[in-house]
C-alpha cells in the first residue's frame, strides 16, 4: 500500500510541473514503478512492464476522474506553448504522438491565423525578404519543417514577393 501512495505522489508531482497527456504520464509512472521495484535498475522484462502498467491504470483513472489529468487541458497548453513557433501540421502531429486529438475550436483558431503565424516565424528567422529562387526555397523549406502547410507557405512567399515586384515595376517603366 505504501508503494501506491508514492506512485500517486509521483503522479501529482509530475502534473504539478506541467500538464501531461495520459500516455506520457503512463510511460513515466511505469518507468518509475519498474525502477523502484528493480532496485533502481530498469529491467527489460515484458511481464514486469505489463504488471506495472496494470497497476498504473487505476491511478490514471482516478486522476482523470478528479480533474488532475485532462487530455483537453494538455492539448490547450501544448497549443499555447507551440503556436508561436510551429504550424498546424506540426502541432497536430505532436498531439497525435501523445494520442490526443486537437479540439475543433482550437484547430479553427490555428487555421485562421496560420498565415500570420508563418509570417512571424519567417521574419524572426530571416531578416530580409527572399531575393532569388534559392532564398525563396530556403525560407520555404524552413517553414515546411516548422509544420506549416505547403499552400500556406506558397501563399505567404507569393504575398511577400508582390510588394517587391510592384515597387520595381514603375522604376523600370519610368521614361525618365
C-alpha positions as CSV (number, residue, x, y, z in Angstrom):
1,X,0.0,0.0,0.0
2,X,2.9,2.3,0.6
3,X,4.0,1.8,-3.0
4,X,0.6,3.1,-4.3
5,X,0.9,6.2,-2.2
6,X,4.4,7.0,-3.5
7,X,3.1,6.3,-7.1
8,X,0.2,8.8,-6.5
9,X,2.5,11.4,-5.1
10,X,4.9,11.0,-8.0
11,X,2.0,11.4,-10.5
12,X,0.8,14.5,-8.7
13,X,4.3,15.9,-8.7
14,X,4.6,15.4,-12.4
15,X,1.3,17.0,-13.0
16,X,2.2,20.0,-10.8
17,X,5.2,20.7,-13.1
18,X,3.1,20.8,-16.3
19,X,0.1,19.3,-17.9
20,X,0.8,15.8,-19.2
21,X,-1.1,13.5,-21.6
22,X,-2.4,10.2,-20.2
23,X,0.0,8.3,-22.5
24,X,3.0,10.4,-21.3
25,X,2.1,10.1,-17.7
26,X,1.6,6.4,-18.0
27,X,5.0,5.9,-19.5
28,X,6.7,8.0,-16.8
29,X,4.8,6.2,-13.9
30,X,5.5,2.7,-15.4
31,X,9.2,3.6,-15.7
32,X,9.2,4.9,-12.1
33,X,7.4,1.9,-10.8
34,X,9.7,-0.6,-12.6
35,X,12.9,1.2,-11.5
36,X,11.8,1.3,-7.8
37,X,10.9,-2.4,-7.8
38,X,14.1,-3.4,-9.6
39,X,16.2,-1.5,-7.0
40,X,16.9,1.5,-9.2
41,X,17.7,-0.5,-12.4
42,X,15.1,-0.9,-15.1
43,X,14.7,-4.4,-16.3
44,X,13.7,-5.3,-19.8
45,X,11.2,-8.0,-18.6
46,X,8.0,-7.7,-20.5
47,X,5.9,-9.3,-17.7
48,X,7.2,-6.6,-15.2
49,X,6.2,-3.9,-17.7
50,X,2.7,-5.4,-18.0
51,X,2.3,-5.7,-14.3
52,X,3.4,-2.1,-13.7
53,X,1.0,-0.9,-16.4
54,X,-1.9,-2.8,-14.8
55,X,-1.1,-1.1,-11.5
56,X,-0.8,2.4,-13.1
57,X,-4.2,2.3,-14.9
58,X,-6.5,2.7,-11.9
59,X,-4.4,5.6,-10.7
60,X,-4.7,7.3,-14.1
61,X,-8.5,6.7,-14.0
62,X,-8.6,8.3,-10.5
63,X,-6.5,11.3,-11.7
64,X,-8.9,11.9,-14.6
65,X,-12.0,11.4,-12.5
66,X,-10.7,14.0,-10.0
67,X,-9.6,16.6,-12.6
68,X,-5.9,16.3,-12.1
69,X,-5.3,14.7,-15.6
70,X,-7.0,16.1,-18.7
71,X,-6.1,15.4,-22.3
72,X,-8.1,18.5,-23.3
73,X,-6.1,20.7,-20.9
74,X,-2.9,19.1,-22.2
75,X,-3.9,19.9,-25.8
76,X,-4.7,23.5,-24.9
77,X,-1.4,24.0,-23.0
78,X,0.6,22.4,-25.8
79,X,-1.1,24.5,-28.5
80,X,-0.4,27.7,-26.4
81,X,3.2,26.8,-26.0
82,X,3.8,25.8,-29.7
83,X,1.6,28.2,-31.7
84,X,4.1,31.0,-31.9
85,X,6.8,28.7,-33.4
86,X,5.1,25.9,-35.3
87,X,2.4,25.3,-37.9
88,X,-0.9,23.4,-37.5
89,X,0.5,20.3,-39.1
90,X,3.4,20.0,-36.6
91,X,1.1,20.7,-33.6
92,X,-1.4,18.1,-34.8
93,X,1.5,15.6,-35.3
94,X,2.9,16.2,-31.8
95,X,-0.6,15.8,-30.2
96,X,-1.1,12.7,-32.3
97,X,2.1,11.2,-30.8
98,X,0.5,11.7,-27.4
99,X,-2.8,10.1,-28.7
100,X,-4.6,13.4,-28.0
101,X,-6.9,14.9,-30.6
102,X,-6.8,18.7,-31.3
103,X,-10.2,20.2,-30.3
104,X,-12.1,21.5,-33.3
105,X,-12.3,25.1,-31.9
106,X,-8.5,25.2,-31.4
107,X,-7.9,23.8,-34.8
108,X,-10.2,26.5,-36.4
109,X,-8.4,29.3,-34.4
110,X,-5.0,28.0,-35.5
111,X,-6.1,27.7,-39.1
112,X,-7.4,31.2,-39.1
113,X,-4.1,32.7,-38.0
114,X,-1.8,30.3,-39.9
115,X,-0.5,32.8,-42.5
116,X,0.1,35.5,-39.9
117,X,2.0,33.0,-37.6
118,X,4.0,31.7,-40.6
119,X,5.0,35.3,-41.5
120,X,6.1,36.0,-37.9
121,X,8.1,32.8,-37.7
122,X,9.7,33.6,-41.1
123,X,10.6,37.2,-40.1
124,X,12.2,36.1,-36.8
125,X,14.5,33.7,-38.7
126,X,15.1,35.7,-41.9
127,X,15.8,39.4,-41.7
128,X,15.4,40.1,-45.4
129,X,12.8,39.1,-48.0
130,X,13.9,36.4,-50.4
131,X,15.8,38.0,-53.3
132,X,16.0,35.0,-55.6
133,X,14.8,31.4,-56.1
134,X,17.5,29.9,-53.8
135,X,16.5,32.2,-50.8
136,X,12.8,31.5,-51.5
137,X,13.5,27.8,-51.4
138,X,15.5,28.1,-48.2
139,X,12.7,30.0,-46.5
140,X,10.1,27.6,-47.9
141,X,12.0,24.6,-46.5
142,X,12.3,26.3,-43.1
143,X,8.6,27.0,-42.9
144,X,7.7,23.5,-44.1
145,X,9.9,21.9,-41.5
146,X,8.1,24.0,-38.9
147,X,4.9,22.4,-39.8
148,X,3.2,25.0,-42.0
149,X,1.2,23.6,-44.9
150,X,2.7,23.9,-48.4
151,X,-0.2,26.1,-49.6
152,X,0.2,28.4,-46.6
153,X,4.0,28.7,-47.3
154,X,3.3,29.3,-51.0
155,X,0.7,32.0,-50.3
156,X,3.0,33.8,-47.8
157,X,6.0,33.8,-50.1
158,X,3.9,35.0,-53.0
159,X,2.4,37.8,-50.9
160,X,5.9,38.8,-49.8
161,X,7.1,38.9,-53.4
162,X,4.3,41.2,-54.6
163,X,5.4,44.4,-53.0
164,X,8.9,44.0,-54.4
165,X,7.6,43.4,-57.9
166,X,5.2,46.4,-57.7
167,X,7.9,48.7,-56.4
168,X,10.3,47.6,-59.1
169,X,7.8,47.8,-62.0
170,X,7.3,51.6,-62.0
171,X,11.0,52.3,-62.0
172,X,11.7,50.0,-65.0
173,X,8.8,51.6,-66.9
174,X,9.7,55.1,-66.0
175,X,10.6,57.1,-69.2
176,X,12.9,59.5,-67.3
